[in-house]
Amino acid sequence: MDSPRLLSASTLMGDRVINSKGEELGKLEEVMLDIDSGCVGYAVLSFGGILGIGDKLFAIPWDAMRLDTDRKAFILDIDRQRLENAPGFDKNDWPQTTDRDWMLEVYRFYGSEPYWVERERTRR
């Protein structure tokens, strides 16, 4: 089955995120857009806690996940233990998205190339 090419961001909120072993990692909370470039800056995954209490939020580069329409979930190839050590943040203390060092740390953790690096390279 082919994956849809365009989806409304609101239809993705609350979707399950699992790893390649099928373990539940959490759910998609938000999709953060870079207003200047029109690119997805990152997805926000909520992980841990019980009934939304104590959840930690994680910024996930969009290209680190893939949509599995058969399982109706996003697949993030990471072990639960490794995710626990990922750069995260509290739901009441979101990161400054102008902080490129923080964004670089996130992208490097997941082995993704930052979207703005590729855009800058193609402009040259």
GUBALO-687742 format. One line per field, with one value per atom (N, C-alpha, C, CB): residue number from 1; residue in one letter; atom name; x, y, z. Coordinates in nm, 4 decimals. Atoms other than C-alpha are relative to their C-alpha. Glycine has a CB too. Layout:
N
n: (NUM,...)
res: (A,...)
atom: (CA,...)
x: (X,...)
y: (Y,...)
z: (Z,...)
This chain:
124
n: (1,1,1,1,2,2,2,2,3,3,3,3,4,4,4,4,5,5,5,5,6,6,6,6,7,7,7,7,8,8,8,8,9,9,9,9,10,10,10,10,11,11,11,11,12,12,12,12,13,13,13,13,14,14,14,14,15,15,15,15,16,16,16,16,17,17,17,17,18,18,18,18,19,19,19,19,20,20,20,20,21,21,21,21,22,22,22,22,23,23,23,23,24,24,24,24,25,25,25,25,26,26,26,26,27,27,27,27,28,28,28,28,29,29,29,29,30,30,30,30,31,31,31,31,32,32,32,32,33,33,33,33,34,34,34,34,35,35,35,35,36,36,36,36,37,37,37,37,38,38,38,38,39,39,39,39,40,40,40,40,41,41,41,41,42,42,42,42,43,43,43,43,44,44,44,44,45,45,45,45,46,46,46,46,47,47,47,47,48,48,48,48,49,49,49,49,50,50,50,50,51,51,51,51,52,52,52,52,53,53,53,53,54,54,54,54,55,55,55,55,56,56,56,56,57,57,57,57,58,58,58,58,59,59,59,59,60,60,60,60,61,61,61,61,62,62,62,62,63,63,63,63,64,64,64,64,65,65,65,65,66,66,66,66,67,67,67,67,68,68,68,68,69,69,69,69,70,70,70,70,71,71,71,71,72,72,72,72,73,73,73,73,74,74,74,74,75,75,75,75,76,76,76,76,77,77,77,77,78,78,78,78,79,79,79,79,80,80,80,80,81,81,81,81,82,82,82,82,83,83,83,83,84,84,84,84,85,85,85,85,86,86,86,86,87,87,87,87,88,88,88,88,89,89,89,89,90,90,90,90,91,91,91,91,92,92,92,92,93,93,93,93,94,94,94,94,95,95,95,95,96,96,96,96,97,97,97,97,98,98,98,98,99,99,99,99,100,100,100,100,101,101,101,101,102,102,102,102,103,103,103,103,104,104,104,104,105,105,105,105,106,106,106,106,107,107,107,107,108,108,108,108,109,109,109,109,110,110,110,110,111,111,111,111,112,112,112,112,113,113,113,113,114,114,114,114,115,115,115,115,116,116,116,116,117,117,117,117,118,118,118,118,119,119,119,119,120,120,120,120,121,121,121,121,122,122,122,122,123,123,123,123,124,124,124,124)
res: (M,M,M,M,D,D,D,D,S,S,S,S,P,P,P,P,R,R,R,R,L,L,L,L,L,L,L,L,S,S,S,S,A,A,A,A,S,S,S,S,T,T,T,T,L,L,L,L,M,M,M,M,G,G,G,G,D,D,D,D,R,R,R,R,V,V,V,V,I,I,I,I,N,N,N,N,S,S,S,S,K,K,K,K,G,G,G,G,E,E,E,E,E,E,E,E,L,L,L,L,G,G,G,G,K,K,K,K,L,L,L,L,E,E,E,E,E,E,E,E,V,V,V,V,M,M,M,M,L,L,L,L,D,D,D,D,I,I,I,I,D,D,D,D,S,S,S,S,G,G,G,G,C,C,C,C,V,V,V,V,G,G,G,G,Y,Y,Y,Y,A,A,A,A,V,V,V,V,L,L,L,L,S,S,S,S,F,F,F,F,G,G,G,G,G,G,G,G,I,I,I,I,L,L,L,L,G,G,G,G,I,I,I,I,G,G,G,G,D,D,D,D,K,K,K,K,L,L,L,L,F,F,F,F,A,A,A,A,I,I,I,I,P,P,P,P,W,W,W,W,D,D,D,D,A,A,A,A,M,M,M,M,R,R,R,R,L,L,L,L,D,D,D,D,T,T,T,T,D,D,D,D,R,R,R,R,K,K,K,K,A,A,A,A,F,F,F,F,I,I,I,I,L,L,L,L,D,D,D,D,I,I,I,I,D,D,D,D,R,R,R,R,Q,Q,Q,Q,R,R,R,R,L,L,L,L,E,E,E,E,N,N,N,N,A,A,A,A,P,P,P,P,G,G,G,G,F,F,F,F,D,D,D,D,K,K,K,K,N,N,N,N,D,D,D,D,W,W,W,W,P,P,P,P,Q,Q,Q,Q,T,T,T,T,T,T,T,T,D,D,D,D,R,R,R,R,D,D,D,D,W,W,W,W,M,M,M,M,L,L,L,L,E,E,E,E,V,V,V,V,Y,Y,Y,Y,R,R,R,R,F,F,F,F,Y,Y,Y,Y,G,G,G,G,S,S,S,S,E,E,E,E,P,P,P,P,Y,Y,Y,Y,W,W,W,W,V,V,V,V,E,E,E,E,R,R,R,R,E,E,E,E,R,R,R,R,T,T,T,T,R,R,R,R,R,R,R,R)
atom: (N,CA,C,CB,N,CA,C,CB,N,CA,C,CB,N,CA,C,CB,N,CA,C,CB,N,CA,C,CB,N,CA,C,CB,N,CA,C,CB,N,CA,C,CB,N,CA,C,CB,N,CA,C,CB,N,CA,C,CB,N,CA,C,CB,N,CA,C,CB,N,CA,C,CB,N,CA,C,CB,N,CA,C,CB,N,CA,C,CB,N,CA,C,CB,N,CA,C,CB,N,CA,C,CB,N,CA,C,CB,N,CA,C,CB,N,CA,C,CB,N,CA,C,CB,N,CA,C,CB,N,CA,C,CB,N,CA,C,CB,N,CA,C,CB,N,CA,C,CB,N,CA,C,CB,N,CA,C,CB,N,CA,C,CB,N,CA,C,CB,N,CA,C,CB,N,CA,C,CB,N,CA,C,CB,N,CA,C,CB,N,CA,C,CB,N,CA,C,CB,N,CA,C,CB,N,CA,C,CB,N,CA,C,CB,N,CA,C,CB,N,CA,C,CB,N,CA,C,CB,N,CA,C,CB,N,CA,C,CB,N,CA,C,CB,N,CA,C,CB,N,CA,C,CB,N,CA,C,CB,N,CA,C,CB,N,CA,C,CB,N,CA,C,CB,N,CA,C,CB,N,CA,C,CB,N,CA,C,CB,N,CA,C,CB,N,CA,C,CB,N,CA,C,CB,N,CA,C,CB,N,CA,C,CB,N,CA,C,CB,N,CA,C,CB,N,CA,C,CB,N,CA,C,CB,N,CA,C,CB,N,CA,C,CB,N,CA,C,CB,N,CA,C,CB,N,CA,C,CB,N,CA,C,CB,N,CA,C,CB,N,CA,C,CB,N,CA,C,CB,N,CA,C,CB,N,CA,C,CB,N,CA,C,CB,N,CA,C,CB,N,CA,C,CB,N,CA,C,CB,N,CA,C,CB,N,CA,C,CB,N,CA,C,CB,N,CA,C,CB,N,CA,C,CB,N,CA,C,CB,N,CA,C,CB,N,CA,C,CB,N,CA,C,CB,N,CA,C,CB,N,CA,C,CB,N,CA,C,CB,N,CA,C,CB,N,CA,C,CB,N,CA,C,CB,N,CA,C,CB,N,CA,C,CB,N,CA,C,CB,N,CA,C,CB,N,CA,C,CB,N,CA,C,CB,N,CA,C,CB,N,CA,C,CB,N,CA,C,CB,N,CA,C,CB,N,CA,C,CB,N,CA,C,CB,N,CA,C,CB,N,CA,C,CB,N,CA,C,CB,N,CA,C,CB,N,CA,C,CB,N,CA,C,CB,N,CA,C,CB,N,CA,C,CB,N,CA,C,CB,N,CA,C,CB,N,CA,C,CB,N,CA,C,CB,N,CA,C,CB,N,CA,C,CB,N,CA,C,CB)
x: (0.0848,0.0000,0.0888,-0.0962,-0.0765,0.1369,-0.0394,-0.0211,0.0269,0.1709,-0.0551,0.1275,0.0495,-0.0233,0.1145,-0.1125,-0.1048,0.1910,-0.0281,0.0143,0.0368,0.0018,-0.1034,-0.0549,0.0943,-0.1749,-0.0137,0.0454,0.0213,-0.3248,0.0739,-0.1512,-0.0735,-0.1039,-0.0948,0.0794,0.0927,-0.4103,-0.0441,-0.1215,0.0391,-0.4924,0.1085,-0.0298,-0.1112,-0.1514,0.0119,0.1292,-0.0136,-0.1820,-0.0645,-0.0644,0.0486,-0.2207,0.0341,-0.1465,-0.0383,-0.0909,0.1059,0.0523,-0.0972,0.1056,0.1368,-0.0457,-0.1371,0.4826,0.0555,0.0880,-0.0553,0.6425,0.1401,-0.0923,-0.1293,0.9878,-0.0136,0.1086,0.0066,1.0757,-0.0321,0.1314,0.0370,1.0235,-0.1487,0.0827,0.1421,0.6636,-0.0279,-0.0632,0.0189,0.7231,-0.0574,0.1326,0.0594,0.5104,0.1021,-0.1274,-0.0901,0.7209,-0.0760,0.0951,0.0781,0.4461,-0.0936,0.0902,0.0895,0.2330,0.0495,-0.1433,-0.0372,0.2762,-0.0846,-0.0195,0.0690,0.1908,-0.0147,0.0746,-0.0024,0.2849,0.0907,0.0456,-0.0922,0.4488,0.0421,-0.0658,-0.0515,0.6722,0.0515,0.1116,-0.0357,0.7062,0.0971,-0.1254,-0.0915,0.9919,-0.0689,0.1433,0.0795,0.7966,0.0797,-0.0506,-0.0810,1.0865,0.0222,0.1334,-0.0324,1.1650,-0.1194,0.1083,0.1143,0.8290,0.0250,-0.0354,-0.0351,1.0003,-0.0527,0.1527,0.0305,0.9008,0.1294,-0.0604,-0.1184,1.1488,0.0202,-0.0116,-0.0032,1.0656,-0.1415,0.0951,0.1245,0.7854,0.0220,-0.0420,-0.0102,0.7118,-0.0659,-0.0667,0.0449,0.6793,-0.0156,0.0984,0.0148,0.5356,0.0289,-0.1438,-0.0477,0.6886,0.0030,0.1395,-0.0054,0.6546,-0.1212,0.1260,0.1100,0.4268,-0.1211,-0.0378,0.1258,0.0797,-0.1139,-0.0173,0.1148,-0.2315,0.0404,-0.1056,-0.0457,-0.0301,0.0709,-0.1143,-0.0671,0.1130,0.1421,-0.0760,-0.1400,0.4912,0.0600,0.0154,-0.0539,0.5283,0.1183,-0.1082,-0.1116,0.8579,-0.0207,0.1400,0.0147,0.8563,0.1356,-0.0651,-0.1219,1.1125,-0.0203,0.0426,-0.0007,1.1922,0.0606,0.0809,-0.0451,1.2262,0.0085,-0.0960,-0.0074,1.3589,-0.1031,0.1436,0.1069,1.0801,0.0497,-0.0600,-0.0495,1.3009,0.0478,0.1129,-0.0365,1.3846,-0.1176,0.0480,0.1190,1.0300,-0.0539,-0.1087,0.0711,0.8301,-0.1408,0.0752,0.1393,0.4578,-0.0236,-0.0954,0.0394,0.3379,-0.1523,0.0576,0.1453,-0.0153,-0.0692,-0.0377,0.0598,-0.0752,-0.0186,0.0871,0.0090,-0.0032,-0.0627,0.1391,0.0564,-0.1481,0.0830,-0.1458,-0.0928,0.1595,0.1230,0.0395,-0.1305,0.4853,0.1033,0.0292,-0.1083,0.7972,0.1227,0.0297,-0.1237,1.1000,0.0976,-0.0226,-0.0959,1.3983,0.0935,0.0811,-0.0787,1.5220,-0.0507,-0.0098,0.0393,1.5226,-0.0588,0.1206,0.0626,1.3095,0.1050,-0.0995,-0.1029,1.6179,0.0784,0.0949,-0.0733,1.8024,-0.0868,0.0439,0.0903,1.4952,-0.0026,-0.1416,0.0008,1.4994,0.1181,0.0035,-0.1185,1.8440,0.0074,0.1244,0.0033,1.7454,-0.0186,-0.1130,0.0268,1.7416,-0.1514,0.0662,0.1438,1.3996,-0.0285,-0.0606,0.0395,1.2036,-0.1335,-0.0076,0.1229,0.9177,-0.1118,0.0206,0.1117,0.5720,-0.0237,-0.1266,0.0138,0.5882,0.1246,-0.0320,-0.1253,0.9372,0.0547,0.1047,-0.0387,0.9668,0.1304,-0.1118,-0.1294,1.3090,-0.0173,0.0863,-0.0047,1.3984,0.0392,0.1006,-0.0290,1.3786,0.0992,-0.1278,-0.1048,1.6175,0.1383,-0.0165,-0.1258,1.8856,0.0452,-0.0150,-0.0461,2.0584,0.0871,0.0777,-0.0818,2.2993,-0.0891,0.0844,0.0937,2.0064,-0.0577,-0.1134,0.0554,1.8545,0.1037,-0.0479,-0.1058,2.1901,0.0168,0.1332,-0.0106,2.2123,-0.1106,-0.0059,0.1137,1.8675,0.0222,-0.1315,-0.0190,1.9411,0.1142,0.0267,-0.1138,2.2784,-0.0369,0.1195,0.0396,2.1242,-0.0700,-0.0920,0.0760,1.8957,0.0697,-0.1369,-0.0747,2.1603,-0.0608,0.0102,0.0646,1.9667,0.0779,-0.1460,-0.0605,2.1021,-0.1041,0.0510,0.0948,1.9401,-0.0515,0.0647,0.0627,1.6970,0.0606,-0.1504,-0.0539,1.8540,0.1393,0.0051,-0.1318,2.2008,-0.0131,0.0748,0.0219,2.0747,-0.0501,-0.0993,0.0519,1.8819,0.1109,-0.1114,-0.1117,2.1934,0.0949,0.0769,-0.0885,2.3980,-0.0555,0.0199,0.0604,2.1525,-0.0075,-0.1399,0.0016,2.1509,0.1329,-0.0343,-0.1349,2.5250,0.0196,0.1082)
y: (-0.1186,0.0000,0.1243,0.0002,-0.1242,0.3397,0.0921,0.0704,-0.0983,0.6009,0.1259,0.0311,-0.1273,0.9227,0.0997,0.0568,-0.0998,1.2073,0.1281,0.0315,-0.1195,1.4859,-0.0380,0.1118,0.0228,1.4727,0.1277,-0.1177,-0.1108,1.7315,-0.0288,0.0232,0.0204,1.7796,-0.0371,0.1261,0.0295,1.7694,-0.1460,0.0901,0.1415,1.4155,-0.0894,-0.0443,0.0786,1.2995,0.0091,0.0452,-0.0199,1.4344,-0.1175,0.1348,0.1131,1.1496,-0.1348,0.0105,0.1276,0.8859,-0.0691,0.0215,0.0804,0.6053,0.0099,-0.1475,0.0112,0.5967,-0.1274,0.1285,0.1263,0.2538,-0.0160,-0.1197,0.0281,0.1165,-0.1199,-0.0259,0.1077,-0.1505,-0.1357,-0.0087,0.1224,-0.4190,-0.0022,-0.0137,-0.0092,-0.3010,0.0524,-0.1331,-0.0538,-0.1532,0.1406,0.0002,-0.1332,0.1473,0.0984,-0.0017,-0.1058,0.4622,0.1220,0.0402,-0.1158,0.7168,0.0412,0.1156,-0.0512,0.9382,0.1342,0.0136,-0.1256,1.2284,0.1123,-0.0076,-0.1115,1.5510,0.1219,0.0394,-0.1199,1.8248,-0.0204,0.1209,-0.0105,1.8976,0.1463,-0.0479,-0.1357,2.2035,0.0420,0.0110,-0.0500,2.4053,0.1166,0.0427,-0.1127,2.6348,0.0985,-0.0444,-0.0963,2.9373,0.0610,0.1099,-0.0623,3.0865,-0.0916,0.0420,0.0915,2.7741,-0.0807,-0.0942,0.0843,2.5980,-0.1469,0.0200,0.1390,2.2782,-0.0416,-0.0196,0.0521,2.0533,0.0033,-0.1453,-0.0083,2.1404,-0.1296,0.1175,0.1272,1.8358,-0.0365,0.0074,0.0489,1.6230,-0.0076,-0.1407,0.0102,1.6179,-0.1308,0.1232,0.1290,1.2753,0.0084,-0.1127,0.0120,1.2273,-0.1444,0.0435,0.1322,0.9325,-0.0095,-0.0288,0.0246,0.7852,0.0565,0.0591,-0.0506,0.8878,-0.0918,0.1391,0.0752,0.7576,0.0973,-0.0755,-0.0846,0.9098,0.1448,-0.0066,-0.1345,1.2084,0.0715,0.0812,-0.0625,1.2806,-0.0529,-0.0283,0.0392,1.2793,-0.0295,-0.1187,0.0208,1.2544,0.0921,0.0234,-0.0812,1.3744,0.0190,-0.0667,-0.0281,1.5367,-0.0067,0.1379,0.0131,1.4677,0.0599,-0.1466,-0.0512,1.6545,-0.1094,0.1363,0.1057,1.4003,0.0576,-0.1238,-0.0454,1.4963,-0.0759,-0.0205,0.0611,1.4296,-0.1199,0.1022,0.1101,1.2102,-0.1200,0.0492,0.1134,0.9870,-0.0969,0.0492,0.0842,0.8476,-0.0316,0.0690,0.0318,0.6746,-0.0453,-0.1099,0.0357,0.6228,-0.1429,0.0982,0.1365,0.2616,-0.0016,-0.1070,-0.0087,0.2773,-0.1300,0.0366,0.1278,-0.0937,-0.0070,-0.1171,0.0017,-0.0558,0.1278,-0.0193,-0.1291,0.2972,0.0637,-0.0169,-0.0549,0.4242,0.0528,-0.1066,-0.0437,0.6068,-0.0956,0.1485,0.0870,0.3921,0.0865,-0.1125,-0.0680,0.5349,-0.1095,0.1061,0.1073,0.3002,0.0378,-0.0319,-0.0285,0.3441,-0.0909,0.1518,0.0790,0.1247,0.0925,-0.0794,-0.0795,0.2435,0.0585,-0.0862,-0.0478,0.2682,0.1166,-0.1129,-0.1103,0.4864,0.1251,-0.0395,-0.1151,0.7101,0.0700,-0.0440,-0.0596,0.7629,0.0954,-0.1101,-0.0858,0.9234,0.1065,-0.0843,-0.0987,1.1386,0.1406,-0.0328,-0.1376,1.5186,0.0212,0.1034,-0.0204,1.5959,0.1291,-0.1161,-0.1215,1.8690,-0.0220,0.1202,0.0072,1.9256,0.0723,0.0608,-0.0622,2.0124,0.1456,-0.0797,-0.1394,2.3384,0.0837,0.0044,-0.0714,2.4339,-0.0415,-0.0288,0.0354,2.4068,0.0703,0.0373,-0.0593,2.4719,0.1230,-0.1039,-0.1133,2.7921,-0.0541,0.1107,0.0573,2.6905,0.0840,-0.0153,-0.0794,2.9695,-0.0484,0.1492,0.0551,2.7749,-0.1123,-0.0520,0.0980,2.5992,-0.1080,0.0700,0.1017,2.4221,-0.1116,0.0635,0.0994,2.2474,-0.0825,0.0682,0.0713,2.1603,-0.0952,0.1003,0.0875,2.0212,-0.1238,0.0768,0.1126,1.8045,-0.1020,0.0493,0.0885,1.6617,-0.0770,0.0807,0.0655,1.5894,-0.1010,0.1041,0.0925,1.4310,-0.1245,0.0695,0.1142,1.2086,-0.1066,0.0459,0.0931,1.0524,-0.0320,0.0568,0.0281,1.0478,0.0630,-0.1469,-0.0701,1.2926,0.1258,0.0355,-0.1259,1.5801,0.1107,-0.0070,-0.1093,1.9073,0.0527,0.1130,-0.0453,2.0301,0.1308,0.0170,-0.1295,2.3777,-0.0142,0.0971,0.0219,2.2387,-0.0345,-0.1116,0.0381,2.0747,0.1176,-0.1154,-0.1175,2.3884,0.1000,0.0683,-0.0937,2.6034,-0.0526,0.0235,0.0611,2.3592,0.0174,-0.1488,-0.0113,2.3742,0.1443,-0.0612,-0.1414,2.7557,0.0460,0.0854,-0.0422,2.7721,-0.0254,-0.0706)
z: (0.0000,0.0000,0.0000,0.1228,0.0058,-0.0945,0.1142,-0.1346,-0.1042,0.1757,-0.0638,0.0818,0.0526,0.1302,-0.0109,0.0900,0.0203,-0.0007,0.0777,-0.1482,-0.0763,0.1776,0.1050,-0.0937,-0.1086,0.5111,0.0809,0.0899,-0.0911,0.7378,0.1299,0.0255,-0.1249,1.0437,0.1133,0.0370,-0.1091,1.2664,0.0004,-0.0096,0.0024,1.1483,0.0604,-0.1438,-0.0534,1.2758,0.1518,-0.0632,-0.1439,1.6302,0.0732,0.0440,-0.0772,1.8744,-0.0605,0.0160,0.0611,1.6306,0.0848,-0.1439,-0.0736,1.7909,-0.0666,0.0080,0.0486,1.7574,0.0629,0.0364,-0.0459,1.7798,-0.0593,-0.0398,0.0616,1.7130,-0.0927,0.1075,0.0984,1.4581,0.0638,-0.0755,-0.0715,1.7266,0.0340,0.1278,-0.0326,1.7667,0.1394,-0.0149,-0.1344,2.1129,-0.0067,0.0775,-0.0082,2.1998,0.0556,0.0880,-0.0462,2.2312,0.0489,-0.1110,-0.0403,2.2753,-0.1100,0.0379,0.1038,2.0604,-0.0519,0.0538,0.0639,1.8251,0.0609,-0.1555,-0.0668,2.0090,-0.0902,0.1262,0.0822,1.7650,-0.1195,0.0817,0.1123,1.4325,-0.0043,-0.1374,-0.0074,1.4525,-0.1371,0.1066,0.1329,1.1315,0.0102,-0.0770,0.0131,1.0401,-0.0936,-0.0546,0.0757,0.9239,-0.1149,0.0920,0.1048,0.7253,-0.1197,0.0564,0.1101,0.5223,-0.0494,0.0431,0.0359,0.5205,0.0252,-0.1441,-0.0284,0.6393,0.1373,-0.0069,-0.1322,0.9263,0.0801,-0.0068,-0.0851,1.1991,0.0764,0.0975,-0.0716,1.4089,0.0431,0.1228,-0.0583,1.5429,0.1509,-0.0601,-0.1452,1.9157,0.0431,0.0710,-0.0502,2.0753,0.1504,-0.0389,-0.1455,2.4230,0.0369,0.0483,-0.0388,2.6050,0.1509,-0.0593,-0.1436,2.9514,0.0704,0.0591,-0.0801,3.2306,-0.0067,-0.0453,-0.0047,3.3037,-0.0230,0.1364,0.0354,3.1457,-0.0228,0.1090,0.0326,3.0286,0.1127,-0.0428,-0.1144,3.3739,0.0056,0.1343,-0.0046,3.3866,-0.1358,0.0866,0.1340,3.0105,-0.0233,-0.1068,0.0466,2.8739,-0.1490,0.0320,0.1422,2.5320,-0.0678,-0.0225,0.0777,2.2626,-0.1373,-0.0110,0.1369,1.9435,-0.0871,-0.0122,0.0895,1.6618,-0.1411,0.0050,0.1393,1.3181,-0.0835,-0.0580,0.0795,1.0691,-0.0789,-0.0950,0.0832,0.8526,0.0819,-0.0876,-0.0841,1.1517,0.0168,0.1369,-0.0114,1.1376,-0.1387,0.0860,0.1233,0.8697,0.0369,-0.0825,-0.0230,0.8431,-0.0469,-0.0727,0.0350,0.8475,-0.0032,0.1027,0.0124,0.7110,0.0396,-0.1420,-0.0404,0.7756,0.1513,-0.0473,-0.1475,1.1485,0.0558,0.0609,-0.0397,1.1556,0.1111,0.0458,-0.0985,1.3373,-0.0718,0.1056,0.0462,1.2885,0.0581,0.0415,-0.0441,1.3111,0.0242,-0.1049,-0.0374,1.4908,0.0410,0.1166,-0.0264,1.4814,0.1141,-0.1263,-0.1194,1.8364,0.1118,0.0406,-0.1158,2.1458,0.1059,0.0568,-0.1066,2.4359,0.0943,0.0795,-0.0922,2.6595,-0.0583,0.0358,0.0648,2.4087,-0.0040,-0.1441,0.0022,2.3771,0.1356,-0.0395,-0.1341,2.7530,0.0197,0.1070,-0.0109,2.7086,-0.1088,-0.0049,0.1083,2.4108,0.0563,-0.1001,-0.0429,2.4325,0.0071,-0.0977,-0.0189,2.5755,0.0729,0.0762,-0.0707,2.7427,0.0682,-0.0962,-0.0782,2.9827,-0.0740,0.1407,0.0722,2.8519,0.0403,0.0233,-0.0435,3.0498,-0.0271,0.1473,0.0254,2.9312,-0.1368,0.1127,0.1363,2.5522,-0.0365,-0.1004,0.0382,2.3929,-0.0892,-0.0721,0.0911,2.2139,-0.1369,0.0495,0.1316,1.8494,-0.0786,-0.0796,0.0648,1.7571,0.0421,0.0341,-0.0492,1.9437,-0.0933,0.1462,0.0989,1.6512,0.0636,-0.1113,-0.0662,1.8888,0.0554,0.1136,-0.0518,2.0581,-0.1147,0.0796,0.1160,1.7206,-0.0594,-0.1076,0.0515,1.6000,0.0883,-0.0091,-0.0926,1.9119,-0.0254,0.1452,0.0268,1.8392,-0.1296,-0.0076,0.1296,1.4741,0.0039,-0.1080,-0.0105,1.5556,0.0789,0.0659,-0.0828,1.8229,-0.0841,0.1144,0.0837,1.5616,-0.1320,-0.0282,0.1219,1.2874,-0.1237,-0.0199,0.1111,1.0697,-0.0351,0.0350,0.0412,0.8668,0.0178,-0.1485,-0.0189,0.9698,-0.1335,0.0793,0.1247,0.7049,-0.0489,0.0194,0.0434,0.7040,-0.0614,0.1182,0.0582,0.6206,-0.1477,0.0751,0.1394,0.3029,-0.0831,-0.0083,0.0722,0.2047,-0.0294,0.0812,0.0207,0.2542,-0.1068,0.1320,0.0973,0.0457,-0.1419,0.0322,0.1341,-0.2484,-0.0461,-0.0010,0.0379,-0.2422,-0.0590,0.1203,0.0446,-0.3152,-0.1442,0.0775)
